[in-house]
Amino acid sequence: MHNMLIIALYAFCGAAAAGLVGAVVLRLLRNRSVAVALTVVAAVAVTAMLAGTLAVAEAMFLSRHDLSVVTTVVAMAAVVSMATALVLGRWVVARSRELALAARSFGEGGSFAAPDGASTAELTALAGELAATSERLARSRERERALETSRRELVAWISHDLRTPLAGLRAMAEALEDGVVADPDRYFHQIGAEVDRLNSMVGDLFELSRIHAGTLPLSPTRMSVYDLVGEALAGADPLAREHGVRLVGEPVAPVPVEVDGKEMTRVLANLLVNAIHRTPADGTVAIAAEVRDASVVLSVTDGCGGIPAEDLPRVFDTGWRGSQARTPPAGAGLGLAIVRGIVEAHEGHAAVRNVTGGCRFEVTLPAATADGM
């Protein structure tokens, strides 16, 4: 038993020395190919066995005949191990190069497709992650293209909408200056109306810029959805009467929400104004609120006749107007973009779908928690 412990100690010391040398070599070659690393690992394993055997022989525990036999066996094992390591390393390197070439394609604007053939579990997992990243990049590029398109459209429409009132203001100012106006009061009233219109457009642009910059200030307070809907109906009633549109408050669940009352009132006001402008006279605009899966859903249903299916995904885009503008004639296609921005700032989401005779805009907000009562 004592001799076996000594043999084990000598073998461990010899193998440990070989392992230490192998670790140093691996550190020096850490930036080289995986094939080199595998070859070094195989060499370390065989050298550790041989070093342990030589240490035991040096201590006179092995005869020369036994040592030559063991050395021959270790040498054959070394040949097989080194050959196997080289083959495996070259295969892994080849698969890595194929994966790198495939990854380069989606980095240049294309899509990633994993190379065919078997691979190691790690490379397969890496290929899966690259495929998922490629999909995310593709969606990001698509969103970027859509955003750039909407920005160009917004600049074009804003330029057009600003040019018309500015030209009118200049003409009226020149007429007043030349004293050729028979009814100056009417011109002064018209100038005031145009200035209010421009001020509204600038205010929408400023609000949208704060939303996009993530600096929209919110002061959430606990309030009832019933009160929120009531205030929105009262504010939109004069416009509805002017256009001959009936405003209907459908059943509203008296549930609490944590929202910024001013901003959320603006959301409902924008939706109601859009609905009233696009609903024919004698039509109906309905607003309702209900609870769905621990969320509060506010909806505005109009009688616009519906939105083309291909336009539905773009309704909330900045500057979108579509074939039939969803914003008032004096607007710049910002109302619904502001709606979405404010709702998302409240950790909710806005959606639209067609219904019989019109469309329904839905704003989903998280319901207030019980501990806030």
TIMI-461637 format. One line per field, with one value per residue (C-alpha): residue in three letters; x, y, z. Coordinates in nm, 2 decimals, decimal comma. Example, Ala and Ser with C-alpha at 12.3 -4.5 7.8 and 13.67 -1.06 7.14 Angstrom:
<pts>
res [ALA SER]
X [1,23 1,37]
Y [-0,45 -0,11]
Z [0,78 0,71]
</pts>
This chain:
<pts>
res [MET HIS ASN MET LEU ILE ILE ALA LEU TYR ALA PHE CYS GLY ALA ALA ALA ALA GLY LEU VAL GLY ALA VAL VAL LEU ARG LEU LEU ARG ASN ARG SER VAL ALA VAL ALA LEU THR VAL VAL ALA ALA VAL ALA VAL THR ALA MET LEU ALA GLY THR LEU ALA VAL ALA GLU ALA MET PHE LEU SER ARG HIS ASP LEU SER VAL VAL THR THR VAL VAL ALA MET ALA ALA VAL VAL SER MET ALA THR ALA LEU VAL LEU GLY ARG TRP VAL VAL ALA ARG SER ARG GLU LEU ALA LEU ALA ALA ARG SER PHE GLY GLU GLY GLY SER PHE ALA ALA PRO ASP GLY ALA SER THR ALA GLU LEU THR ALA LEU ALA GLY GLU LEU ALA ALA THR SER GLU ARG LEU ALA ARG SER ARG GLU ARG GLU ARG ALA LEU GLU THR SER ARG ARG GLU LEU VAL ALA TRP ILE SER HIS ASP LEU ARG THR PRO LEU ALA GLY LEU ARG ALA MET ALA GLU ALA LEU GLU ASP GLY VAL VAL ALA ASP PRO ASP ARG TYR PHE HIS GLN ILE GLY ALA GLU VAL ASP ARG LEU ASN SER MET VAL GLY ASP LEU PHE GLU LEU SER ARG ILE HIS ALA GLY THR LEU PRO LEU SER PRO THR ARG MET SER VAL TYR ASP LEU VAL GLY GLU ALA LEU ALA GLY ALA ASP PRO LEU ALA ARG GLU HIS GLY VAL ARG LEU VAL GLY GLU PRO VAL ALA PRO VAL PRO VAL GLU VAL ASP GLY LYS GLU MET THR ARG VAL LEU ALA ASN LEU LEU VAL ASN ALA ILE HIS ARG THR PRO ALA ASP GLY THR VAL ALA ILE ALA ALA GLU VAL ARG ASP ALA SER VAL VAL LEU SER VAL THR ASP GLY CYS GLY GLY ILE PRO ALA GLU ASP LEU PRO ARG VAL PHE ASP THR GLY TRP ARG GLY SER GLN ALA ARG THR PRO PRO ALA GLY ALA GLY LEU GLY LEU ALA ILE VAL ARG GLY ILE VAL GLU ALA HIS GLU GLY HIS ALA ALA VAL ARG ASN VAL THR GLY GLY CYS ARG PHE GLU VAL THR LEU PRO ALA ALA THR ALA ASP GLY MET]
X [0,00 0,29 0,46 0,14 0,11 0,47 0,41 0,10 0,29 0,57 0,32 0,13 0,44 0,55 0,21 0,17 0,50 0,39 0,05 0,22 0,43 0,12 -0,07 0,22 0,22 -0,16 -0,13 0,14 -0,07 -0,41 -0,46 -0,40 -0,64 -0,85 -0,68 -0,35 -0,51 -0,66 -0,32 -0,15 -0,42 -0,37 0,01 -0,02 -0,23 0,01 0,32 0,16 0,12 0,48 0,62 0,44 0,57 0,93 0,91 0,79 1,07 1,33 1,23 1,31 0,95 0,97 1,21 1,37 1,17 0,84 0,95 1,02 0,68 0,49 0,69 0,60 0,23 0,24 0,41 0,14 -0,12 0,05 0,04 -0,33 -0,42 -0,23 -0,38 -0,73 -0,68 -0,55 -0,85 -1,10 -0,93 -0,94 -1,31 -1,40 -1,19 -1,36 -1,71 -1,61 -1,50 -1,82 -2,01 -1,80 -1,87 -2,24 -2,24 -2,06 -2,36 -2,61 -2,35 -2,35 -2,72 -2,83 -2,99 -2,81 -2,85 -2,67 -2,43 -2,55 -2,40 -2,33 -2,15 -2,06 -2,33 -2,16 -2,14 -2,50 -2,61 -2,40 -2,57 -2,91 -2,82 -2,68 -3,01 -3,21 -2,99 -3,03 -3,41 -3,39 -3,16 -3,39 -3,69 -3,48 -3,38 -3,74 -3,85 -3,57 -3,68 -4,04 -3,93 -3,72 -4,01 -4,25 -4,00 -3,97 -4,35 -4,38 -4,13 -4,31 -4,66 -4,55 -4,38 -4,71 -4,93 -4,71 -4,68 -5,05 -5,13 -4,81 -4,90 -5,24 -5,11 -4,87 -5,14 -5,37 -5,09 -5,00 -5,37 -5,41 -5,08 -5,19 -5,53 -5,73 -5,94 -6,31 -6,36 -6,04 -6,20 -6,27 -5,90 -5,79 -6,01 -5,88 -5,52 -5,59 -5,74 -5,44 -5,20 -5,39 -5,37 -4,99 -4,95 -5,14 -4,91 -4,60 -4,73 -4,79 -4,44 -4,29 -4,50 -4,39 -4,03 -4,05 -4,21 -3,94 -3,67 -3,82 -3,85 -4,23 -4,30 -4,57 -4,74 -4,95 -5,24 -5,50 -5,83 -6,15 -6,19 -6,55 -6,43 -6,17 -6,43 -6,67 -6,42 -6,33 -6,70 -6,76 -6,47 -6,56 -6,94 -6,93 -6,73 -6,97 -7,27 -7,11 -7,06 -7,40 -7,24 -7,39 -7,16 -7,24 -7,09 -7,13 -7,11 -6,79 -6,64 -6,57 -6,22 -5,91 -5,61 -5,27 -5,23 -5,14 -5,48 -5,38 -5,20 -5,46 -5,73 -5,53 -5,52 -5,90 -5,95 -5,73 -5,92 -6,26 -6,17 -6,04 -6,36 -6,59 -6,42 -6,43 -6,79 -7,07 -7,34 -7,61 -7,34 -7,24 -6,91 -6,90 -6,65 -6,64 -6,42 -6,39 -6,16 -5,97 -5,71 -5,61 -5,60 -5,83 -5,93 -6,06 -6,22 -6,35 -6,56 -6,65 -6,85 -6,57 -6,64 -6,32 -5,95 -5,79 -5,63 -5,29 -5,30 -5,39 -5,02 -4,93 -5,21 -5,00 -4,69 -4,56 -4,71 -4,93 -5,25 -5,33 -5,56 -5,82 -5,66 -5,74 -5,65 -5,84 -5,77 -5,56 -5,35 -5,02 -5,07 -4,93 -5,24 -5,24 -4,86 -4,89 -5,16 -4,94 -4,64 -4,84 -5,00 -4,66 -4,52 -4,79 -4,67 -4,98 -5,04 -5,27 -5,43 -5,70 -5,92 -6,21 -6,56 -6,90 -6,94 -6,62 -6,32 -6,24 -5,93 -5,84 -5,61 -5,50 -5,36 -5,25 -5,52 -5,42 -5,30 -5,50 -5,22 -5,25 -5,60]
Y [0,00 0,23 0,16 0,24 0,58 0,66 0,55 0,76 1,06 1,02 0,98 1,29 1,50 1,40 1,46 1,79 1,91 1,83 1,99 2,31 2,33 2,27 2,55 2,79 2,68 2,73 3,08 3,17 3,03 3,16 3,38 3,09 2,86 2,61 2,33 2,43 2,44 2,09 1,96 2,11 1,96 1,61 1,65 1,75 1,45 1,21 1,39 1,39 1,01 0,96 1,20 1,01 0,68 0,81 0,95 0,61 0,43 0,67 0,57 0,21 0,09 -0,03 -0,26 -0,15 -0,40 -0,27 0,08 0,02 -0,15 0,14 0,39 0,22 0,21 0,58 0,66 0,49 0,66 0,99 0,94 0,85 1,14 1,40 1,28 1,29 1,63 1,77 1,62 1,75 2,09 2,13 2,03 2,28 2,55 2,48 2,51 2,83 2,98 2,89 3,05 3,36 3,39 3,34 3,61 3,85 3,86 4,00 4,24 4,39 4,44 4,09 3,81 3,53 3,17 2,90 2,68 2,33 2,03 1,90 2,12 2,13 2,22 2,56 2,65 2,55 2,77 3,05 3,01 3,03 3,35 3,50 3,40 3,57 3,88 3,89 3,89 4,17 4,37 4,32 4,45 4,74 4,83 4,81 5,04 5,28 5,29 5,35 5,62 5,79 5,78 5,92 6,20 6,30 6,30 6,50 6,76 6,78 6,81 7,06 7,28 7,27 7,34 7,63 7,78 7,83 8,02 8,22 8,33 8,43 8,62 8,81 8,90 9,02 9,22 9,39 9,47 9,62 9,81 9,95 10,05 9,87 9,66 9,75 9,54 9,55 9,38 9,07 9,06 9,10 8,81 8,59 8,67 8,57 8,24 8,17 8,25 8,01 7,74 7,79 7,79 7,46 7,31 7,43 7,30 6,95 6,95 7,04 6,78 6,51 6,61 6,56 6,23 6,11 6,24 6,06 6,39 6,41 6,52 6,31 6,36 6,05 6,07 5,82 5,90 5,73 5,63 5,76 6,11 6,09 6,00 6,26 6,54 6,42 6,42 6,76 6,91 6,75 6,83 7,17 7,04 6,75 6,98 7,20 6,90 6,74 6,43 6,25 6,18 5,87 5,76 5,38 5,19 5,30 5,08 5,30 5,17 5,37 5,43 5,60 5,85 6,21 6,36 6,64 6,42 6,15 6,40 6,51 6,15 6,12 6,47 6,39 6,06 6,23 6,52 6,28 6,07 6,38 6,52 6,18 6,09 6,22 6,45 6,26 5,99 5,87 5,87 5,64 5,63 5,35 5,19 4,84 4,61 4,34 4,11 4,36 4,64 4,93 4,97 5,31 5,30 5,55 5,42 5,64 5,62 5,70 5,39 5,21 5,24 5,04 4,73 4,82 5,15 5,02 4,95 5,31 5,49 5,60 5,69 6,04 6,25 5,98 6,09 5,81 5,83 5,99 6,21 6,09 6,43 6,76 6,97 7,21 6,94 6,79 6,42 6,44 6,38 6,00 5,99 6,20 5,96 5,66 5,84 5,95 5,61 5,43 5,68 5,54 5,18 5,12 5,07 5,21 5,01 5,05 4,81 4,83 4,77 4,78 5,13 5,27 5,20 5,17 5,32 5,14 5,27 5,00 5,12 4,92 4,93 5,09 4,85 4,79 4,91 5,26 5,30]
Z [0,00 0,09 -0,25 -0,44 -0,27 -0,36 -0,72 -0,73 -0,59 -0,85 -1,14 -1,02 -1,00 -1,35 -1,50 -1,31 -1,46 -1,81 -1,74 -1,62 -1,93 -2,15 -1,97 -2,04 -2,41 -2,44 -2,29 -2,54 -2,83 -2,70 -3,01 -3,26 -3,42 -3,23 -3,42 -3,26 -2,92 -2,96 -3,08 -2,77 -2,54 -2,70 -2,67 -2,30 -2,22 -2,38 -2,24 -1,89 -1,91 -2,04 -1,77 -1,50 -1,63 -1,65 -1,30 -1,17 -1,37 -1,24 -0,89 -0,98 -0,97 -1,34 -1,51 -1,84 -2,03 -1,88 -1,94 -2,31 -2,34 -2,17 -2,38 -2,70 -2,60 -2,51 -2,84 -3,04 -2,83 -2,90 -3,28 -3,27 -3,04 -3,24 -3,56 -3,41 -3,26 -3,60 -3,79 -3,53 -3,51 -3,89 -3,90 -3,63 -3,80 -4,13 -3,97 -3,80 -4,13 -4,30 -4,01 -4,03 -4,41 -4,35 -4,07 -4,30 -4,54 -4,29 -4,16 -4,51 -4,53 -4,62 -4,42 -4,23 -4,34 -4,13 -4,33 -4,40 -4,24 -3,89 -3,64 -3,27 -3,02 -2,95 -3,32 -3,37 -3,08 -3,22 -3,56 -3,39 -3,21 -3,54 -3,72 -3,44 -3,46 -3,84 -3,80 -3,54 -3,77 -4,07 -3,86 -3,74 -4,10 -4,20 -3,92 -4,00 -4,37 -4,27 -4,02 -4,28 -4,53 -4,28 -4,20 -4,56 -4,60 -4,28 -4,41 -4,74 -4,58 -4,32 -4,59 -4,79 -4,49 -4,37 -4,72 -4,76 -4,44 -4,46 -4,82 -4,70 -4,40 -4,63 -4,88 -4,60 -4,43 -4,76 -4,83 -4,49 -4,53 -4,87 -4,73 -4,99 -4,75 -4,73 -4,41 -4,20 -3,90 -4,11 -4,22 -3,86 -3,76 -4,04 -3,95 -3,59 -3,71 -3,93 -3,64 -3,41 -3,68 -3,72 -3,34 -3,32 -3,58 -3,40 -3,07 -3,22 -3,36 -3,02 -2,85 -3,10 -3,06 -2,68 -2,73 -2,97 -2,74 -2,44 -2,25 -2,23 -1,87 -1,71 -1,37 -1,32 -1,08 -0,98 -1,15 -1,27 -1,63 -1,60 -1,53 -1,81 -2,07 -1,94 -1,98 -2,33 -2,43 -2,29 -2,48 -2,81 -2,79 -2,95 -3,26 -3,29 -3,29 -3,55 -3,78 -3,70 -3,55 -3,25 -2,96 -2,77 -2,44 -2,43 -2,09 -1,91 -1,64 -1,33 -1,29 -1,17 -1,38 -1,31 -1,59 -1,66 -1,69 -1,92 -2,17 -2,16 -2,22 -2,53 -2,65 -2,63 -2,78 -3,08 -3,14 -3,10 -3,33 -3,60 -3,57 -3,59 -3,89 -4,08 -3,98 -4,21 -4,08 -3,88 -3,81 -3,47 -3,28 -2,98 -2,69 -2,44 -2,17 -2,05 -1,85 -2,03 -1,86 -1,59 -1,85 -1,93 -2,29 -2,41 -2,76 -3,01 -3,29 -3,59 -3,91 -4,16 -4,37 -4,28 -4,36 -4,64 -4,50 -4,65 -4,47 -4,12 -4,02 -4,10 -3,93 -3,63 -3,83 -3,81 -4,09 -4,23 -4,40 -4,63 -4,93 -4,71 -4,44 -4,08 -3,95 -3,97 -4,29 -4,09 -3,93 -4,05 -3,98 -3,63 -3,41 -3,42 -3,39 -3,07 -2,95 -2,98 -2,82 -2,52 -2,47 -2,50 -2,25 -2,01 -2,08 -2,29 -2,66 -2,93 -3,21 -3,48 -3,67 -3,91 -3,79 -3,97 -4,12 -3,98 -3,76 -3,40 -3,23 -2,90 -2,63 -2,38 -2,04 -1,74 -1,47 -1,14 -0,87 -0,56 -0,33 -0,49 -0,34]
</pts>
